[in-house]
Amino acid sequence: MRRFAVALALGLGILACSLAAPAQAKDKKDLTLGCLAYSEPMVQWIKEGLEPLGYKVKIMMFDANQLPATALKDGDLDGIIANHRPWILTFNRENGCNLEMVKPYYFHSYFAIYSTRLKSLNDLPKDAKIAVPGDPTNLSRSLIILREAGLVTLGQKTGVFYTIMDIKENPKHISLIETEITQTARSINDVDAIISTAYFVGEAAKDYPSTVLFEDPQNKDYALGLIVRSEDLEAAWAKQAMTSLRTEQYRKKFNDHFKGKYTLYP
């Protein structure tokens, strides 16, 4: 009798767990994808590719850089195209979650120093003002760009990322103005230079790309693509979405739309 009771309890426990467990990602047919304004065409292309296969795809667009990742973490979205992978890994550490980018990675941005006032870095005056993204990942990246451009010297990191406090030498007394990354390029006419992506600069400055002063040598290391929760990383819909995006049809659409402001991986 005791053995029967134990077996029954175990069986009921397994049944309860199975009933409580979420449906496997491969069985999902109703999807909600998030994006920012720049990535909205890409999630539209995913929708075009998935719906003939029986999926229903809803798209939600956000106006702040961190909001899509937060909604994905909270389970309100199934996937997003918004942030680069190093940013997402930082978001995971800070929020105790596990978001990941589906392979193969899709594209990367062209991050650089831009100006509408200057022709070259040699023209950068003393006490220059440079607008930079203020989130930890992209601020650190901006400081590395300034170091690689020969404008500042950095000491040892005081944390996971470089901060303004880690600047050791700043011979031109550059002032860094921290902004939300989607707003940085809009400051291009108010400061001596900015550090931003080609897409945002192209939206804000009519003379792009003649304003490029220095390209980030690490651009290819900042992958962008479809981000999902870890349990969906191998989901059929996620794999199919990337397969569709990488077809010649959608590679052509990507290049025609972005005109070099973003670069596809091979």
C-alpha positions as CSV (number, residue, x, y, z in Angstrom):
1,M,0.0,0.0,0.0
2,R,2.9,2.4,0.9
3,R,4.6,1.7,-2.4
4,F,1.4,2.4,-4.2
5,A,0.9,5.7,-2.3
6,V,4.5,6.8,-3.2
7,A,4.1,5.9,-6.8
8,L,0.7,7.7,-7.0
9,A,2.3,10.8,-5.4
10,L,5.2,10.7,-7.8
11,G,2.8,10.3,-10.7
12,L,0.6,13.1,-9.7
13,G,3.7,15.3,-9.2
14,I,5.0,14.6,-12.7
15,L,1.5,15.2,-14.1
16,A,1.3,18.6,-12.3
17,C,4.7,19.6,-13.6
18,S,3.8,18.6,-17.1
19,L,0.5,20.6,-16.9
20,A,2.4,23.6,-15.5
21,A,5.2,23.6,-18.0
22,P,4.8,26.0,-20.9
23,A,4.2,24.7,-24.3
24,Q,7.3,23.8,-26.2
25,A,8.6,26.6,-28.4
26,K,8.5,24.4,-31.5
27,D,4.7,24.1,-31.1
28,K,4.1,27.9,-31.0
29,K,2.1,29.2,-33.9
30,D,1.0,32.6,-32.5
31,L,4.0,34.8,-32.1
32,T,4.6,38.4,-30.9
33,L,7.8,40.1,-32.0
34,G,9.2,43.4,-30.8
35,C,11.4,45.9,-32.5
36,L,12.6,49.5,-32.5
37,A,11.9,51.8,-35.5
38,Y,15.1,50.8,-37.3
39,S,14.4,47.1,-37.1
40,E,10.7,47.2,-37.9
41,P,11.3,46.2,-41.6
42,M,13.2,43.1,-40.4
43,V,10.5,41.8,-38.2
44,Q,8.0,42.5,-41.1
45,W,10.2,40.3,-43.3
46,I,10.1,37.5,-40.6
47,K,6.3,37.8,-40.6
48,E,6.2,37.5,-44.4
49,G,8.4,34.4,-44.2
50,L,6.6,32.7,-41.4
51,E,2.9,33.3,-42.1
52,P,2.8,31.1,-45.2
53,L,4.1,28.3,-42.9
54,G,1.0,28.6,-40.7
55,Y,2.3,31.1,-38.1
56,K,0.4,34.2,-36.9
57,V,2.8,37.0,-36.2
58,K,2.0,40.2,-34.3
59,I,4.5,43.1,-34.2
60,M,5.0,45.6,-31.4
61,M,7.3,48.6,-31.9
62,F,8.9,50.4,-29.0
63,D,10.5,53.8,-28.7
64,A,13.2,53.2,-26.1
65,N,16.2,51.0,-26.4
66,Q,15.7,48.8,-23.3
67,L,12.0,48.3,-23.6
68,P,11.9,45.4,-26.1
69,A,14.4,43.3,-24.0
70,T,12.4,44.0,-20.8
71,A,9.2,42.9,-22.5
72,L,10.9,39.8,-23.8
73,K,12.3,39.0,-20.4
74,D,8.8,39.4,-18.8
75,G,7.3,37.0,-21.3
76,D,5.2,39.6,-23.2
77,L,7.1,38.9,-26.4
78,D,8.5,35.8,-28.1
79,G,11.5,37.5,-29.8
80,I,13.0,40.9,-30.7
81,I,15.4,42.5,-33.0
82,A,16.7,45.5,-31.2
83,N,20.0,45.3,-29.3
84,H,23.5,43.9,-30.1
85,R,24.7,40.8,-28.4
86,P,27.1,42.4,-25.9
87,W,24.3,44.7,-24.7
88,I,22.0,41.7,-24.2
89,L,24.6,39.8,-22.2
90,T,24.9,42.9,-19.9
91,F,21.1,43.0,-19.7
92,N,21.1,39.4,-18.6
93,R,23.6,40.0,-15.8
94,E,21.7,43.1,-14.6
95,N,18.2,41.5,-14.7
96,G,18.9,37.8,-13.8
97,C,17.5,36.5,-17.1
98,N,18.9,34.5,-20.0
99,L,18.2,36.1,-23.4
100,E,20.2,34.9,-26.4
101,M,20.7,35.5,-30.1
102,V,19.7,32.9,-32.6
103,K,22.5,31.6,-34.8
104,P,23.6,32.4,-37.4
105,Y,23.9,36.0,-36.4
106,Y,22.2,38.3,-38.9
107,F,24.1,41.7,-39.2
108,H,26.2,44.3,-37.5
109,S,26.1,48.0,-37.3
110,Y,28.7,50.6,-38.5
111,F,29.6,52.4,-35.3
112,A,31.9,55.5,-35.7
113,I,32.8,59.0,-34.7
114,Y,30.8,61.5,-36.8
115,S,30.6,65.3,-37.1
116,T,28.8,67.9,-39.1
117,R,31.4,70.6,-38.0
118,L,34.7,68.8,-38.6
119,K,36.5,67.3,-41.7
120,S,38.9,65.2,-39.7
121,L,39.9,64.2,-36.1
122,N,42.8,66.6,-36.4
123,D,40.3,69.5,-36.5
124,L,38.8,68.5,-33.1
125,P,39.3,71.5,-30.8
126,K,40.3,71.6,-27.2
127,D,37.3,71.4,-24.8
128,A,35.4,69.7,-27.6
129,K,32.0,68.2,-26.7
130,I,31.2,64.7,-27.9
131,A,27.8,63.0,-27.4
132,V,28.0,59.3,-26.6
133,P,25.4,56.6,-25.7
134,G,25.2,56.4,-22.0
135,D,24.3,52.8,-21.4
136,P,27.2,50.8,-19.9
137,T,28.0,48.6,-22.9
138,N,27.9,51.3,-25.5
139,L,29.6,53.9,-23.3
140,S,32.5,51.5,-22.8
141,R,32.6,50.8,-26.5
142,S,32.7,54.6,-27.1
143,L,35.6,55.0,-24.8
144,I,37.5,52.3,-26.5
145,I,36.8,54.0,-29.9
146,L,38.2,57.3,-28.5
147,R,41.3,55.4,-27.2
148,E,41.8,53.7,-30.6
149,A,41.4,57.1,-32.3
150,G,44.2,58.4,-30.1
151,L,42.0,60.9,-28.3
152,V,42.2,59.5,-24.7
153,T,44.1,57.0,-22.7
154,L,42.3,54.6,-20.5
155,G,43.5,53.1,-17.2
156,Q,42.4,49.8,-15.7
157,K,38.7,49.1,-15.7
158,T,37.1,49.8,-12.4
159,G,34.2,47.4,-13.2
160,V,33.0,45.2,-16.0
161,F,33.0,48.1,-18.5
162,Y,35.0,51.2,-18.9
163,T,33.4,54.4,-17.5
164,I,34.3,58.0,-17.7
165,M,36.1,57.6,-14.4
166,D,38.6,55.3,-16.2
167,I,39.9,58.0,-18.5
168,K,43.6,58.4,-17.5
169,E,44.7,61.0,-20.1
170,N,42.5,63.5,-22.0
171,P,44.8,66.0,-23.6
172,K,42.1,67.8,-25.5
173,H,39.9,68.0,-22.4
174,I,37.0,66.4,-24.3
175,S,33.7,66.6,-22.5
176,L,31.5,63.5,-23.0
177,I,27.8,64.0,-23.0
178,E,25.9,60.8,-22.2
179,T,22.6,60.3,-24.0
180,E,20.1,57.5,-24.7
181,I,21.5,55.7,-27.7
182,T,18.5,56.4,-30.0
183,Q,18.9,60.1,-29.2
184,T,22.7,60.4,-29.6
185,A,22.6,61.1,-33.4
186,R,20.0,63.8,-32.9
187,S,22.7,65.8,-31.1
188,I,25.0,65.9,-34.1
189,N,24.4,69.6,-34.8
190,D,24.7,70.7,-31.2
191,V,28.1,69.2,-30.4
192,D,31.5,68.9,-32.1
193,A,31.1,65.2,-32.7
194,I,29.1,62.1,-31.7
195,I,29.7,58.4,-31.5
196,S,26.8,56.5,-33.0
197,T,25.7,54.0,-35.5
198,A,25.4,54.8,-39.2
199,Y,21.7,54.2,-39.2
200,F,20.9,56.7,-36.6
201,V,23.3,59.2,-38.1
202,G,21.8,58.7,-41.5
203,E,18.4,59.5,-40.1
204,A,19.6,62.6,-38.3
205,A,22.2,64.1,-40.7
206,K,21.6,64.8,-44.4
207,D,25.3,64.7,-45.3
208,Y,25.9,61.1,-44.2
209,P,28.3,59.5,-44.9
210,S,30.8,62.4,-45.5
211,T,30.8,63.0,-41.7
212,V,32.6,59.8,-40.7
213,L,35.8,60.7,-38.8
214,F,36.8,57.3,-37.4
215,E,35.3,53.8,-37.7
216,D,35.1,51.4,-34.7
217,P,37.6,48.6,-35.5
218,Q,35.4,46.2,-33.5
219,N,32.2,46.6,-35.5
220,K,32.0,42.9,-36.5
221,D,32.1,41.9,-32.8
222,Y,28.7,43.5,-32.1
223,A,26.3,41.1,-33.7
224,L,22.7,42.0,-34.2
225,G,19.8,39.6,-34.9
226,L,16.8,37.7,-33.5
227,I,16.9,37.6,-29.7
228,V,14.8,35.1,-27.8
229,R,14.6,33.6,-24.3
230,S,17.0,30.6,-23.9
231,E,14.2,28.0,-24.1
232,D,13.3,29.2,-27.6
233,L,16.9,29.3,-28.9
234,E,16.4,26.0,-30.8
235,A,12.7,26.5,-31.5
236,A,11.5,25.6,-35.0
237,W,9.9,29.1,-35.6
238,A,13.1,30.9,-34.5
239,K,15.3,28.8,-36.8
240,Q,12.8,29.2,-39.7
241,A,12.8,33.0,-39.1
242,M,16.6,33.1,-39.6
243,T,16.5,30.8,-42.6
244,S,14.0,33.1,-44.2
245,L,15.9,36.3,-43.5
246,R,19.1,34.8,-45.0
247,T,17.5,33.9,-48.3
248,E,18.7,35.9,-51.3
249,Q,15.3,37.6,-51.5
250,Y,15.5,39.1,-48.1
251,R,19.3,39.8,-48.2
252,K,18.5,42.0,-51.3
253,K,15.6,43.7,-49.4
254,F,18.0,44.4,-46.5
255,N,20.7,45.9,-48.6
256,D,18.3,47.9,-50.7
257,H,16.6,49.3,-47.6
258,F,19.6,50.1,-45.4
259,K,22.0,51.1,-48.2
260,G,25.2,50.2,-46.3
261,K,24.1,51.6,-42.9
262,Y,24.1,48.0,-41.6
263,T,26.2,45.1,-42.9
264,L,24.9,41.5,-43.3
265,Y,27.1,38.6,-42.1
266,P,28.1,36.2,-44.9
